[in-house]
Each structure stands twice: as structure tokens, then as C-alpha cells.
Amino acid sequence: MSKRKAPSDSTNPNHDFCEFLTELADYEKNVTRNIYKCSAYRKAASALAKYGKRIKSGEEAQKLDGIGDKISKKIDEFLGTGKLKKLDNIRNDEASVSIKELTRVSGIGPAKAKELYDLGITNIDILLKHQDKLNHHQIIGLKYLNDFEEKIPRSEVIKVEKIIKKTLHDLDPKYEVTICGSFRRGKEFSGDIDTLISHPSFMSHDTKKKSNKLQVVVDILKKNNLITETISLGDAKFMGVCKVDSVSRRLDIRLNPYDQFYCAVLYFTGSDLFNKQMRDHALHQGFTLNEYTLRPMGCTGIPGEPVEINSEEDIFDYLDYPYKKPEERNI
Amino acid sequence: MGPIPVDRIISISSEDQAHKAENILNVSDSHQTWRCKSGEKQATVILQFLKPSVISSIDVGNDNSAFVEIFVGKSTSDEFQVLLVTSSLMTLHECKNGLNVNKVRFFDTDHLSSASKESWDRVKIVCTQPYIKQSKYGLSFVTFHSKDIPEDIPQKEPIQSQSIQLGSFTLRNDDDSDNISSVGRLFSMRNENKDVVRMPDSPVNRLLAIHKKNLETAKLKNENSTNINIQTPLTNKKISKSSKDSVKLKNFDLNIKKKNTVTMEAVKNKVTKKKESSPSSLKLEPSRKKIKLIKNPLPVTKPFSELLNNVVFVMSGYENPYRSNIRSKALEMGARYKHNWDLSCTHLICAFINTPKYRECKRQGAYRIVKSDWIDKCHSNKCRFPWRRYALDKLEQNKPESEDEICASTNSVETDDSDDEWNSTSAKPVPSTSQTNYSSVIEKNTTISPYDLDTDIDSDLDVPKDILADESILPLPFLDSIFRNCLFYLSSSLNPLLKQECNRYIIALEGKLSEKDKCDYVVSTDANDLQIKNSVTPQWIRDCYDARKILPLK
């Protein structure tokens, strides 16, 4: 999960609950690094956001999927006192405050933040003086810290999409280009621009062969002044910075083998909770789904050969799961 | 490498009354399949090998299953290990639309798990079909191959026996080819029947025959014929230089009297031809001796190294070392090998139907699909046999042969596939060929036959000039007036080439053309027309010619 997820909708009647649950989730992720607790809070927040009306008691909330005894008690506490003791402790805990601040930087995760904190680097200002401790990605993350924290309006993503599509189709009209992430799910704001590209001549069985397709694409986009910085560039994944208006944006471009393109599109469209549900469903249907392939499970639980997928719908079809449009995957 | 002999079937989850499990051990008949009872979640069969073997590859013929998974085990224990992970036999789309239910897949060592390194004597095959509820599904066959039985097939063993080793691949030895173990025998047999050598049933030959009928035959000189043989291809080479590989082929057979022996020489005009034979090749010594020994009239001949030189082939379903063995034999005879099927390919050497290449080939409208016996027999007998004898499809096998044997020789005469092969496709589209493919074949004929334009179209007398120049050497061909007093109508749905061909057959056999409502026979390929009572296909006309009588209408 990206740390630049678009903010939850403030018009939601349970907005305040969602916010504190998300904060707890972040704490569990970044400080205690307990991914399961993090998921539990996020799932609860998601359930409350979907509920549609204001929750009046913990008991009422407990009926929802994903909210159990502990979280319902926290909701009661929040309803009664307007705050949460656990959250206050966290907010007052120096380590967790520092780690939270440091993880704002793209490329700095909980582990790196903890490492920096242990070195006595407790905030961004100190970090600016100790850039020797950072890698290339983190230095760029720090350089564009404020830009990257700004949400990207949909209209700007559309501009980027147009430029990339035009550039690639000039190069070869067979290129497939899809911008995934929350943009594809119809959201008004995105955290970064996640682009998937593919070409029919590039299949998974020849990934061994060196392909410089991504290199070529990135070079052209650089010439077009879309890409301004490169964080990393491999055969399959580019991470970098692009700029169309005044603000620099995080841009990822992934080159996927054509036969794995739709699994990747599904995966990178998310949401991550939706993906989790979908993979869960796949297991029930005797399949295993990941960002590359959909494979049938053998009768002893060994994943089989990937099935042929020619569209996102194919994946839903194989799993006998009603097709969900990208906009319907915001859970 | 050879198939691993299966001792017995140990157990099955279920079987349909009409589709017993033992059918999967029978490769030769793809219509006999094993299916589970309706509504099973999975269909399982466990096989026992005669002896523990290392499995190096597996061939699976499907019957309606979506996935197959294969395990290996030992009779000493009940445990099974995965050998082949769950693999698709049909896509979801195919399941839902009932398409391609009998695909064949080959799994080689790359597909198999590390269990393929050990030897096993049991296999468990698990099929599933979650997409068609209540369906009966299973397999049509399964064959396991092993590399570790070399004593069965020493490398230098005669080819025939190798093909027998591949028995589970539907490789049947054609009896007829054994009769031809002596070069030229078949021709001599033909010649015994008639003074005149049987003409291959190409329209041009027939045309030639008509033409000859009208001309007095004169004495001939052997030198003349030799000249023809050399000149014609050269001329044609010029004509055809620009054109692509798969182009209409021509075949002229000339009968030549030579010192009381009837010698049949065929001059081939083949556009694919790039090089012409030079009349001497040391390789051919044995075959020449053979010919002398037999003292039979010489059949059509060409150097051994060029026997198959218009053949561009693709192989499917054969495994090394047998595969490379066949390939090098074909290459020795001048054929060209291609990895994958494309438009320039002429023949598919295929072990069984419904392999991926087979399907691709069919999809593109090609139909010359033969078993490896063809290469084997051609090689061992140093004689190019008509491919149809070795056709993989029984349907094709039953069609009349459209080419003559060509024996390896130092005499630089050659014959080849004749154009009626192309035409017979047009006339008789193979059922599995889609209409579009069918028309593309025709189109190919029409568009890329520059040769055709030169010779076929202008008149009855459109035999290449260099042959006409030597027409004196031609004896009378055999022609029956079987269509005398018969009126034919050629449907407008026939493509022009086909129409022209039919026209010639009819005229040659003394039939007449007439209006649709007055005619005795409507010649058409159109399905609607074919429902009319007196309708016939172009193939019927050819068959009549071959049978030398009017055949009953179907």
C-alpha cells in the first residue's frame, strides 16, 4: 500500500472513525510493523466508510464485517470521550512521531525510518543534513517531498496519459497503455501515476531475452520533457518523476509481458482490499491469482500452468466472479 | 526414445458406458475416448507401467477436459508426486462454446517437474472440467515417452522398425508401399495393363491428351525427350522467378517409346523450383543399379537429393531423436524445413491430428498433412510416393492420388505435385477448413500463378511451347468418352480456375455444356446447389475420369 493514498472522503458520515482507524493502521504498519493489525484497522475503516450512515454505538458497528470486540470498544471510547487514549499515547510517543514524519519521504519505509531514528535523525530538517544516509530514491523523495505529498487531480493524470499514449503509439501502435491505480477506479485524486504498458511481441516465455523496450520508451518520454527524474530503471519497471504542470509527480511505468498484462492491470488497479477479496475468492474456486498469472490449483494444492487471459473479464470469468468495473472496486 | 508400455489400468474414478478408460491407451483411434460419468468433480485414472521408467515427455489428447494434472508414483507406495502441474487443455472460451474439445498437447521435459528425473511405474492422471456442468469429460489418449530404452531402438536400425516403435503415434505401415520396394514396379504394373501409360489426372495432362488425339504421333527420339527435360524447367524458372513458393504446380507426363520399352518421363514445371537437377549424382548409384536389375520401364525420375525439393515442411508431434532422423532424411532429399507453419510451407509431417501445428495448418487451409512414414518410405525406397498414401487424415487418404511416383535417378527428369492438388482442395474443402481459408486457397491460386496465365488460359493448345515443339514424341493417351451425350451446367459459384478445369474434363470426355434447366448434371461446390438432385462436385468429375465410367450420384 502506498503511503500516498488519496484521502478518505470527508463527506462520509463515519469520516472521523475512519480517520482514527487509519491512523492506528499506519501506526501498526510503520512503528510496530504488524501488518495484520494494520490490515484489521483498514478493513474496519473500509467497512465503516461503506456503511452509509452514522454509527451510534460500538455494538452497532460490531455487526459489520471486520469489526470485532476491540475495535467496537474503541468506537465506544471515541463516541464517549471524543478521543482515543491509545491514539493519544501514540501521538505523544516520540519514536512513533519521528518515524511517521520520516516515512513521508518516498523511498523511506518503516524499517529505514527506524534505522534513521536510531541514528538520531528525528525529523525532516535533520534528515536534509544527512543525505549521505540515503539512497538515490530517498534523496529524490526528499527533494520533492512537498510535491509528492500533493494529491494529483484527475485532469492532470489524463494529460499524462495522453502524452504517454501518443508517444507510444507513434513509436508502435501495438503498444497497450493503461493507467491503473485509483485513477482507473474513477477517483478524483491520485497519489501517484501507475502506468502499465505491454506489447504483443513481448511474452513471458521470452523475458529471459533482454528487452530494451522500456529503456526506449523512457528515453523518448524524457525527450518529450515528461519524465524529469529517474529513480530506477530496469527491464520491467521504471520509477521516476514526471511533470506536466507546476508540480512534480511520482510516475511508475511497468512493462508487462503481453500474456500477463491483464493480471497486472487487475492487480495494479486495486484496490488492495478488493485484490485481497478477489484472491481469496480465487482460492475458493481452486485457483491462485497474483499480479502475473491466474493458475489452477492441482488436487494436492500445487499451482498449475497459467491459464490464457485475454482481458480482465477473462479473469473474472475463470473465477466465476461477477465482473466489477474498475469504479466498483473501491473497497 | 519410445513410448513407455502400459501394463494395465489400476483404477479409475468413473467411466462412461460408451467411453471406457482403456481407450486412452489406444492412440490410433481418436474417436474412442475415455470419459467420466456426468457431473464428476474430477476424473482420475491410474496406470501401471510394465517396468519403472523415466518419463521424459507426455502426449495428451483431450476429450472435453479443461485441465489435466499428472502424478507419478511407485507400486510400492501409495504416494504420488506431481509430474505435470495442472495444465490447460481448453481455454474458458473453448469450454463455454464447445470448441476444440479434442486438442492434443505435448509436454516435454521442460514442462515436467523434477520428478521426471526419477523412474516411476505408476501414473495418476487427473482431469477436471469446472466450466461445463454435468458434462462427461476425459481424454482420448495419453502416451508417456522415455529416453531410457535405447536397446529397443538402436540408432542404425532400419527406418521401418523405428516407425513401428512409434506405434502408439498412429504410425501404421502402409502395405502398398511395401509393394514398391522395387523401384518402378508400380509403373510397370500400370504399363502391363495398357499400352498407354496411365495419365496422372491433372487437367493439363488431359488437355495434352486431347491435343495429342488430334495430332498424328510420330517417331520419337530419346534425345528429344532429354532436351525437354532440361529445357522446360529452365524456361519455367525464368517465368517464375518473381513468384513465391506456394504456387500452382504443373505436371506433364509424356510417354516415350524407347527401344520397345515404354518409358514414362514427366516434365515438371514447378514454380517453387529454384535449382534444376544436374544429371549426375554419385549418391544415386544404388538406385540406378536397382533400376537396371529390375529392367522395368523407367518411371519418372529425378536425383535423389532433389526428390522432395519443392517440399517445405513443418513437423509436429515427433520427438528427438526420431524427429531429427526424419528431418535429416527429408533434407537429404532436398526438402526444406521450417520451424513453424507459414504460407510457404507445403507439407506438415504430423504424428496425430489436432496438434497445435496441425490446427494452425488446417486453419490456413493447408491439407497436405502426412505421417512420417512418407519421408521414411520415400527415403528408403528412393522414390517419392504420392503424399496422400501417407495422409494423416483418413479422408485425405481416400482421395485419389494426384501425383506420380518419382524415383531417384541420374536421369534428370522430374515430376511433382500437380496442380490438381490445389484444385482438389478448392473443389473439396476439407470439412474443418473454414470458408475463408478455403477462399484464400483459391485466391492464392488465382493471384499467384503467373505460370497459369502463360499456359493455361489462352486455349486448348496452351501446353508450353517447348513441349508442343516435341509433340511428335507423344503417344496417344487413353481417353474414354464416358460423358458422351451428357449435358453439364457449370455453376457460377465455381471459382474460375475450377470452372475451367471442369470444362476441360467434360470436353475431354466428350460431354457438352448446357443451360441449367436442360442439363443432366449441375457442377457446383455451393451447398445450396448440392441439394439439387442431379448436382455433382468437381471431384465427382475427376473420380469419373479415374474410374473411367459415370459414377453413381451421391
Interface residues (C-beta under 8 A of the other chain):
Chain A: Q285 G286 R295 P296 M297 G298 C299 T300 I302 P303 G304 E305 V307 E308 D314 D317 Y318
Chain B: Q42 F67 E69 F71 F80 V82 V85 T86 S87 S88 T91 L92 H111 V126 T128 P130
